[in-house]
Amino acid sequence: MSVVTELPARDPLPRYLAPVPKALEDLGLRLAWVVVAINLAGTAFGFWYYSGQFARTPAVMWPWVPDSPMATLLIALAIASWKLGYEQPWLTALAFFGNIILGLWTPYTLLVFYETYATQTHPVMYQFLFWSHLGMVVQALVLHRITDFSIHAVAVAALWYTSNLIVDYFVPVVGEPHHTTIPVARDTAMFLGADALGVIAAGEVTFTLLALFLALSTRAKTYEIALERARTS
């Protein structure tokens, strides 16, 4: 087993695919084990946070319940695998999808139900949940440095998170929908004629499609850059 010590090269991707400054990307990759430890701590906290929902959910559906802690666990495993010289494209793709989707969905939900959360959640916890989840997006956008987003890897991630969408909002399979608990009844009227369930479902569908677009666009652009280099070499 050989530990990776050199930083991977940074392809000249367009800003919308690689918005994190190179210096910050390099710092995160140099401190890979620190990032792994932070994500494992977040995973432990997340499983504790979901403990009440686990108690109300049939055990067979538990893998679809702890969305955010599963995402932080996946990225911890993906980065650790890369650092140890065994990067797994399917695992990295799962981590990318999970951290994009949940990193955006949670702040979105916190804003949508701000008035309710403001009365039910301590301000410090609210701010922690909001900014820590946005941090998940930032770390996801660094993963292009360690993977090529192969089609089969993206397919694995897309299938898993599509199944998550289905059981969260559309066909729960066992029991009720398995989305993260929200602070209002699912049929609460919101805006544009939608109820609360429809609003949060729309957010997750949008962010899942965004993750798919970013992964495939990164794959296509990386391939294009490689072809151009081959032509000029």
C-alpha positions, 0 to 999 in steps of 0.5 A: 500500500502506497500513500499518495504524496503528490497533488494531482494536476488540475485540468483547466476546467471552466469556472462553472465546473471548478469554481474553488480556487486552486490554492484552496483545492491544493490545501484541501488535498494536502490536508486530506486526512484532516478532511477525512477526520472532519467528515467522519466526525460529521457522520457520527453527529449526523447519525445521532441527529437522525436517531429519532427518525431511525426509531420511526422507520422500518429497519429495512429502509434505514440505508435511505434515511441518513442522507447527509451523514451517508454523504459525509461518510462516502466522501471520507471513504473516497478521499481516504481511498485516493490517499492510500492509492486505491481511488474507486471511481464509483465511490468518488462519484457517490460522494460527489452526488451526495455532497452536492445534493445534500449540501444544497438541499439542507440550506434550501430547506432551512431557508424555505422553512426559516420561520418555523426553524427559527422558533424550533432550532437554536440559532447556533445549530441553525447556522452550523447546519446551514454553513457546514452543509454548504461546506459539503458542496465546496469539498465535492467540487474538489473531487474532479482532481482525484477522479475522471467521473467515468460513465459507469461510476456516474451511473452507479451514483445516479441510480443510487440517488434516483432510488433515494428520490423515489423512496423519499418522495414518490414510492416509499416502499415500506412505511411513509416517505423517508425524506429527512424530517421537516418542521411542518406537515407534508400537506402544508400549503406553501407557494405556487400551489405546492405543498411542503412535500412538493417544495422539498421534493422539487429541491432534491430533484433539481439538485440531483439533476445538477449533480448529474450535469456537473459530473457528466460535463466534467467528464466530457470537458476532461476528455476534450482537454485530453484529446487536445493535448494528444493532438498538440503533443 
